[in-house]
Amino acid sequence: MDNPTGVGREFVEAYVDPERGAALRAPLLARMPDRVAERAAEWKLPALTARAAVFAPETRWAGELAEAGFTRVKRYVRMSRPLAGLPGEPPPRPG
């Protein structure tokens, strides 16, 4: 769990070995809502929103999140471009 601001949203993830630990991820995720509620109480907040990220190939993780009660809120498109051939940085100004 991560919440650098201490307000609003708690970002949750459950990292496991994809082959040997897959069976552990859903039970770890099931503990997250209770822990998020505990943190909200520790910080004297009325509530925190638990958020998670899913990348397109992570269909199993998406399913586990849905089973845990998460719903899709946003979708981001990531774009990239090659950096080869870009001009170098200009030299620093004198002084």
N, C-alpha and C positions, 0 to 999 in steps of 0.2 A: 504494500500500500504506500501511496505517496500523496502528500498534500503540502507542497512547499508554502502555500499561503496560510494554511491553518483555517481556512473558511471555505464554504461553498461545496467544493467537489473533492472527493477522495478517488484517486486513480488506483484501480486494483488490477493485479496480474497474479498468475500462479504459474511459475516456471518449473517444469519438470523435464527429466530426460524423455525425449519423444518416444523412445522405444520401451525403456524399462519403467518409466514413472507415469505413463499415461493414465493408469488407473487411479493415481493419487490426485490428479488435478481437479476433478469434480468435487471430491470431499474437501479439498483445500478451498475451493471457490465457495462451497456451501458455508464455510465459516466466515467468509468476508462480510456479509451484511451485519452480523452480530458485532464483529470487530469495528466496523465503520460506526455503528451506533454507539459503541463504547467510546470511541475517539470523540464523537460529537459531544457526549456527556463530559468527557475529560476536559474538552475545550469550552464547555458551557454553551454549546450551540444547540438550537432547537432541532437541527437536522443537518445531515450531510448527504449529498448525492453521490452514490457509487457509480463510477464510470470505468469502462474498459475499452481497449482498442482491439480490433480484429482486422487482419489483412486478408485479402481475397482468398489465398490458398488455405487459410486456417479454418476450414469448414468444421472440423471437430470442435475447436475452441468456440466458434460461433454457436454451435449446437449446445455446448455445455453452458454458455452464457444464457442462451434462451431458456434452457431447462431451469436455470437458477433464477429466472424471472427478469432478466435484462431484456430491454427492447432497443431496437436500432433507433438512434436519434439523428446521426449525421453520417454522411459519407464523404470522404475526402478523395480527391484524385491527386496522385503524386506524379509529377512530371520531372523529366530530367533532360539534360543536354550534355553533349561532350564538351570537355574543357580544353581539349587539344587544339592548338592553333590560336588560342587567344593571345592578344598582345601582352607583353610583360608589364609589370607595374611601373609607373613613371618613377624616376629618381626622386628622393626627398628634396624639398625646397632647401636652399641654403639657410643656415641659422636655426 
